[in-house]
Amino acid sequence: MNVLFVLTSHDTLGDSGEKTGFWIEEFAAPYYTLADAGVNITLASPAGGQPPIDPKSELEDFQTEATHRFDKDSELQQKLANTSKLAELSADNFDAIFYPGGHGPMWDLTNNTASIKLIETFYQQGKPVSAVCHAPSVLLNTKNAQGEALFKGKKVTGFSNTEEAAVGLTEIVPFLLEDELDSRGGQYSKGPDWGPYIVQDGLLITGQNPASSAAVAEALLAQLK
């Protein structure tokens, strides 16, 4: 089984002067969940090379067993430093696609034509498409065969408005993910703030927040098997 992980290359949090990127736990927990089950994982990003890690995700409060394992895993760190360029990859070579969150994807993956085409192709080929936290934003501009939003009428989740307000970034982010998924026809739902919550609708698997990342990977693994 081959799974493509797509990470952001964007490192600036709007005009706040702060840095962003991908959330390390949302990468590490799914990576190890799948890799430990024998899945072969390819890492990609729009720019290739080292994707930016959100510095806040490296703070002590947000560390988990998976992030501690990553900190000691020089082999994975080296792999992460050399991600493939997204535009050079084909869906034909993979069985599923997964997007870790962090705020970065909202800026560079939502409108990325290579990413949009990959997601649409995976879906057309009957392969799972999965994303967690802010990463379901990558679905916003994808279309189905009828030219409608890929997720129209489907159950989806993602970082909630109340969670965005809690981290004080409602006025900084380019859009509110909950509102966008809802307004474009998705059947958005959420669980309690910061608690694990995932939904699966056919090939689409989405998770609400960092606490949901391992559960998304477990659901993806079950789908692959």
N, C-alpha and C positions, 0 to 999 in steps of 0.2 A: 504494500500500500504506500502510495506517494502523496503527500500533502504539501501544498504550497502555503507558506506563511508570508503575508504581505505586511510590511511595516512602513510607517511614515518616514519621510525625509525632511519634514518640516519642524523647525526648532524654535520658532518665535511665537509667543502667546499674544497674538494681536498687536496692539500698540501699547501693551502694558509694560514693556521693557523687561518682562520675565521670559525665561526659556520654557519650552515645552518639548514634546516628542512623543515617544510611546511609553506606556506604563509598564514597568519592568515585570510586575507580578502577572499582568495579563499576557505577557509573552512566556515567562518562565513556567508557570503552572500548566498551561496547555501544552507547551513543548514537551515537558517531562511526562505528562499524562500519555501523550501519543508515542513519544520515543520509547518509553519503557514498555509499551505494548508492541514494539517492533515496527512502528511506522517510520518510513524514511521521510525526512522533512527538508524541504528546500526553502531558503530564506531569500526574500526579494524586497526591494524598495524602489520608488521612482528614480532616485539618483544612483542607486547601487552603493556599495561600500557600507560604511558604518552608519546605521540609523541613529538619530539622536534619542537618548534616554531622557525622559522627563526627570529633572533633578529632584522634584518633590517625591517621586516614586522611590527614590533611594534613601529617603528619611527613615529613621528607625521605626517610627509608628506603623509604617506600611510594609515592613518586612515579614515574610512568611517562610515556611520550610522550603518552598520552591526558589525564592529569591536568595536565600542563604546557600542553597545548592548551586545556583548560578554563579554566585560570587566566588566559589571555589572551582568552577568548571572552566578551566582555561581553554579547553577544546571548543566548547560552545561559544565562549567569548571571541575566539578567533574566527569562528564561523560567522558570527554576528557582524564582525568587522568587515566581512567580505561578501555582503549580500549581492545577489544578482540584480541586474537592471530589469525592472518589471516589464518594460516594453519588448524585451528579448525572449520572453517566455511564452509557451503555448499551453493552453488548457489540456491539449491532447496527452501531455506527459504526466498528468496528475489525476488523482482520484477525488480530491476535495480541495477547497480553498478556505483559509482562515485568516481573519484580520484581528490582531490585538488592538486594544484601544489606547487611551491617552488622548489629549486634545489635538495632537498633530494631524491625524487623519481628516479632521474637519476642514482643514485648509488645503491639503495637497492631494488627498485621495478621493474626495467627493466629486471633483470634476475631472479627475485623471482619465483620459480616454483609454489608455491601456488597461487600467483597472476595470473600468466600466465594461469594456469588451470582454475581458476575462470572466467577469462575473456572469455576464449574459451567456457566454459560451459554456461555462460550467453548468449553468442552469439548463440550457438547451440540451446538453449531453447527459442530463439526469444525474449530475454530481452535486454533493452537498456544498452549500455556501454558508459559512459561519462567521460570526463577528461578535465582539463583546464591548460593552461600555459605550464609548463614543464612536467606535468603529462601524456600527450599523449605518453611520452617515455615508459609508461607501455605496450603500444601496440607493441613495436618494435619486440619482440620475440614471439608474439602470432601467431598461424597458423589457417587457415580455414580447412575445411574437405578435401581439395585437397593438404594440406601440404604447401600451399603458405602463405605469410604474410596475416594476417586477414584483413588488410586494403588495400591490393593490388587492385588498380583500383578504390578505394573509395576516396571521398573527405575528407580531414583531414586538421587540422591546429594545431598550437602550437607555443610556443615562437620562434620568428623569429631570424635569424642571426643578423639582424641590432639591435634588442632589446638586444641580448646577448652582442654585441659589445658596446652598449650604457652603460651597467652596468659593463663593463670592465672584463668580465669573459670568453671571447672566448678561452683563453689559459688555463683556470682553469677547465672548465667542461670536463667530459669524452668524450663528443661528442657534435656536434651541432644538435639540434633536427630537425630543418628545413631540414638540409641535409639528416639526417637518414630517416625521413618520406618520403622524395622525392626519395632517392636512393633505397628504398625497395618497391617501386611501388605505394606509396600513391599519390593521386592527391592533393598535398599540395598547399594551397593558403593562403594569409594573407591580412589583412587590414592595415591601417596606424599604425605605432608604437604607442603603449599605448592606442589605441582606442578599444572599444568593437568590437569583430569580432568572430563569431562562424559559424561553418558549420555542417550540419547534412546530413548524407548519410545512409538512412535506420536506423539501430539500433545504429549507431555510431554518437555520438555528441561530438564535440571538440571545445574548445575555445582557443584563441591565447595568452591571457595575463590576469593579475589580473582584468582589467576592463571588461573582458568577463565572469567572474565567475557567476554573477547573471543570465545572459542571457542563459548560459548553463543549469542552474538549471530550468529556465522557460521552455526551450525547452524539458528538461527531463520530467518535470511535464506534459506538453502538450502530450508527447508521452505516459506517463503512463495513462492519462485519456482517 
